Amino acid sequence: MSIVDDLISNLIERNALRLSGALAITLVDGGVSINGTLRSTLRDQTKNKDILNVNIPVDAHVNVDDIVIALPTIP
């Protein structure tokens, strides 16, 4: 096997990712605001052991341009 095959095998086939948490999505002037916290756990399935635990704070604001909807001409 090549080094790439071994790397993919170790990262994808042996490990599982658990993602949990809550996000609040709020409509604000000009876009959307997303706030919350995600918790992620990377687990080695062959050794049955958690490898990495991460708490990820999320605070994002996405701007949305004006949306123009063309109306059909009514005769």
URJOTA-V205586 format. One record per run of one state. SS is the DSSP state (H for helix, E for strand, L for the rest). FROM is the first residue (numbers start at 0). LEN is the number of residues. Records with the same first field share a line. If there is no record, write none. Layout:
SS: FROM-LEN / FROM-LEN
This chain:
L: 0-2 / 13-1 / 28-2 / 44-4 / 63-12
H: 2-11
E: 14-14 / 30-14 / 48-15
